[in-house]
């Protein structure tokens, strides 16, 4: 993938003035740093060899100047460190917000394939490393480039032949660095992928910790984690091996430069072509030339990690949402609740078989329709096509005669309430979770919704009532309690279309009875679509559809379908 430089530098734009101030401080500090050896040379070469009375005055004067320069240098370093890191942190925050918002736009098909731990790694670890590159990258390169060029010019004025002899080493250092940087880039990218796999394994294991405990599979999870951890360790070993070879070889070449200066400089003193003060100054400035190379070499790891992080960031940002609004998407008017499937076919991926094939169906406004069938027949998939969680492969899905593709997604989904079997509650309070159905709802609205969902009494029995913390995924509540909170959320939203996806199949009889009452209250006056596992719960449905791999093979009321003695009668008998 070609590195998108324009996109990379675009994140500086909101903070350009502040960062230019940081770079100005960098130039000032670099200039001051270059001035100190010259002042030392002046003292050793000019002052101490002259009249001692005037020399002492000059020493005090130069000392005062050095103190002033030291104050300027320290102030500049403070501003560089503080404001530089502040700019990097702000850019990191902007990118993290942009990446998270982009992830929110992806449809179910993306999350069916992605691993949560890997996505978390991209939004945390990768961007943290990238922040360091944004802060230190231009600043350090400017600082050390100025020092290198300044030191070279000063050395050239002191002794041109010796400076050119030293400079002959640098093309080899450059070629050497370029070769090893390519190796390090591949190794560091591999490290990012391996740590993302570790994060994914941790997220998967900790999210399912109750299943792990239930099956006493702690050792199995430890073994799976150790496997990913070992892969990451092996990846790090390869990186460290390349770094060790690179840095130690580089240090050897730097030592050769120092030896060259000492030998030829000493020969110059013996031949009276170089003064001792000049050699001392030369050695000081050689340090200024070598330090940038050392620092820039060590910065290569930071550079490669930052570039790798940005490439991984752009991999996600360049992905287009599988389902998005059309340019001229319309808002739904007052929804009546009529739903129609016209010759709908669907498959999850091109290489997979069709889940639905050429299916047509009409649901009247306010109708209560139940969908039953064997596992894998596509029941959940069929209802998921209405809010466009997935896109039909062929055909059309209509709401009040309008193709769902032409409807604004927010407008479509806010008019559909969904109660699922696997309820997801967020960490926080009871009130926070009910308010999720309507962000601007007041406390009275929330309590009314809870009462209609038969949830108010159990909420009031909690230690802090509606302000009680329920834990991650609502772990402090029972299955029936969690389900009633999810129903309260839908009551609060008050949508004209409802989808119940096996909402009571995992509950005990008493919880099922309470939840069923809540669902029946919620369904009044709304178009209601139910996926049923326990067929006894949908006996009063106005219409029952039987979906198999051959499509909708039967439909009608409960008693009529039983009398036919077909698929529904067999499924009903099996459910008893």
GIWOGI-V5463 format. One record per pair of residues at least 24 apart in sequence whose C-alpha atoms are under 7 Angstrom apart, sorted by sequence separation. I is the first residue (numbers start at 1). J is the second residue. D is the distance in Angstrom with one decimal. If there is no record, write none. Layout:
I/J/D
I/J/D
This chain:
201/225/6.3
339/363/5.0
338/363/5.8
339/364/6.7
387/412/6.4
338/364/4.9
387/413/5.6
96/123/5.9
338/365/4.5
480/507/6.3
337/365/4.4
479/507/6.5
498/526/6.9
505/533/5.9
336/365/5.6
337/366/6.4
455/484/5.7
497/526/5.7
498/527/6.1
499/528/6.0
500/529/6.2
501/530/6.1
502/531/5.2
505/534/6.3
198/228/5.6
454/484/6.8
455/485/6.6
496/526/5.1
497/527/4.8
498/528/4.7
499/529/4.8
500/530/4.6
501/531/4.9
502/532/5.0
197/228/6.7
198/229/6.2
453/484/5.8
480/511/5.1
484/515/6.3
491/522/6.6
496/527/6.4
497/528/6.0
498/529/6.0
499/530/5.8
500/531/6.1
502/533/5.8
453/487/5.9
92/127/6.0
431/466/5.2
453/488/5.2
480/515/7.0
92/128/6.8
430/466/5.1
431/467/6.2
32/69/6.3
194/231/6.7
195/232/6.1
429/466/6.8
430/467/6.0
535/572/6.0
194/232/5.0
429/467/5.2
430/468/5.9
450/488/5.0
92/131/5.3
429/468/5.1
430/469/6.6
449/488/5.1
91/131/6.9
429/469/4.3
430/470/6.6
535/575/6.7
32/73/6.5
191/232/6.5
428/469/5.3
429/470/5.9
534/575/6.3
89/131/6.1
428/470/6.2
449/491/5.4
88/131/4.9
427/470/6.5
428/471/6.6
449/492/5.4
29/73/5.1
88/132/6.5
191/235/5.8
427/471/5.0
190/235/6.7
191/236/6.4
427/472/4.5
88/134/5.6
346/392/5.3
347/393/6.5
426/472/6.1
427/473/6.2
446/492/6.7
29/76/6.0
88/135/4.7
345/392/6.3
346/393/4.6
426/473/5.4
427/474/6.8
87/135/6.7
344/392/6.7
345/393/5.5
346/394/6.7
425/473/4.6
426/474/6.8
345/394/5.0
424/473/5.7
425/474/5.4
85/135/5.8
344/394/5.5
345/395/6.4
25/76/5.1
84/135/5.4
187/238/7.0
188/239/6.8
344/395/4.3
434/485/6.3
187/239/5.5
343/395/5.0
344/396/6.0
437/489/4.5
342/395/5.6
343/396/6.9
436/489/6.5
437/490/6.0
26/80/6.8
342/396/5.1
434/488/6.1
435/489/6.6
438/492/6.3
25/80/6.3
184/239/6.6
341/396/6.0
342/397/6.3
434/489/4.6
437/492/5.8
438/493/5.6
341/397/4.7
437/493/5.1
22/79/6.7
340/397/5.8
341/398/6.4
22/80/5.2
184/242/6.8
340/398/5.0
339/398/5.6
340/399/6.6
423/482/6.7
339/399/4.7
423/483/6.3
22/83/6.7
338/399/5.7
339/400/6.3
22/84/6.2
337/399/6.7
338/400/4.8
337/400/6.2
423/486/6.8
336/400/6.5
454/518/6.2
19/84/6.8
335/400/7.0
453/518/4.9
180/246/6.5
452/518/6.8
419/486/6.5
19/87/6.9
323/391/6.9
419/487/6.4
15/87/6.7
417/490/5.6
121/196/5.4
332/407/6.7
330/406/6.3
331/407/6.0
329/406/5.0
330/407/4.9
331/408/5.5
118/196/4.4
121/199/6.9
329/407/5.0
330/408/5.4
417/495/5.6
117/196/6.2
118/197/6.2
329/408/4.9
332/411/6.0
416/495/5.4
11/91/6.2
326/406/6.4
331/411/5.6
332/412/6.7
415/495/4.7
416/496/6.6
417/497/6.2
418/498/5.9
419/499/6.3
420/500/6.1
421/501/5.9
118/199/6.3
414/495/6.9
415/496/5.9
416/497/4.8
417/498/4.8
418/499/4.8
419/500/4.9
420/501/4.7
421/502/5.2
117/199/4.6
118/200/5.5
415/497/6.3
416/498/5.7
417/499/6.2
418/500/6.0
419/501/6.2
420/502/6.4
421/503/4.3
117/200/3.5
325/408/5.8
420/503/5.2
421/504/6.6
116/200/6.1
325/409/6.3
419/503/6.1
421/505/6.9
115/200/6.0
117/203/5.6
166/257/6.1
26/139/6.6
30/143/5.9
34/147/6.8
23/139/5.9
27/143/6.4
30/146/6.6
26/143/5.7
30/147/6.1
188/305/6.2
181/300/6.8
185/304/5.3
189/308/5.7
158/278/6.7
380/501/6.9
155/282/6.3
151/285/5.6
151/288/6.3
151/289/6.1
148/288/6.5
147/288/6.3
148/289/4.8
147/289/6.9
148/292/6.4
144/292/4.7
379/531/6.7
337/496/6.2
366/525/5.6
368/527/6.0
369/528/6.1
370/529/5.8
371/530/5.9
372/531/6.1
337/497/5.9
366/526/4.5
367/527/5.0
368/528/4.7
369/529/5.0
370/530/4.5
371/531/4.9
372/532/5.7
335/496/6.6
366/527/3.9
367/528/6.2
368/529/6.2
369/530/6.2
370/531/5.9
371/532/6.4
365/527/5.5
366/528/6.9
370/532/6.8
370/538/6.6
379/547/7.0
133/302/6.4
133/303/6.2
377/547/6.3
370/541/6.2
377/548/5.0
369/541/5.9
377/549/5.3
133/306/5.5
368/541/5.6
369/542/6.1
370/543/6.3
371/544/5.9
372/545/6.2
373/546/5.4
368/542/5.4
369/543/5.0
370/544/4.7
371/545/4.8
372/546/5.0
373/547/5.0
374/548/6.6
367/542/6.8
368/543/6.7
369/544/5.8
370/545/6.1
371/546/6.1
372/547/6.1
373/548/5.8
129/305/6.5
130/306/4.3
371/547/6.9
129/306/5.5
130/309/5.9
129/309/6.9
130/310/6.6
127/309/6.3
126/309/4.5
122/312/6.9
337/527/5.5
122/313/6.6
359/551/6.4
357/551/7.0
356/551/6.9
107/321/6.5
102/317/6.8
106/321/4.7
107/322/6.0
105/321/6.0
106/322/6.5
107/323/6.0
99/317/6.7
45/277/5.8
44/277/6.2
41/277/6.2
41/281/6.1
37/281/6.2
37/284/6.7
108/389/5.9
107/389/6.1
108/390/6.6
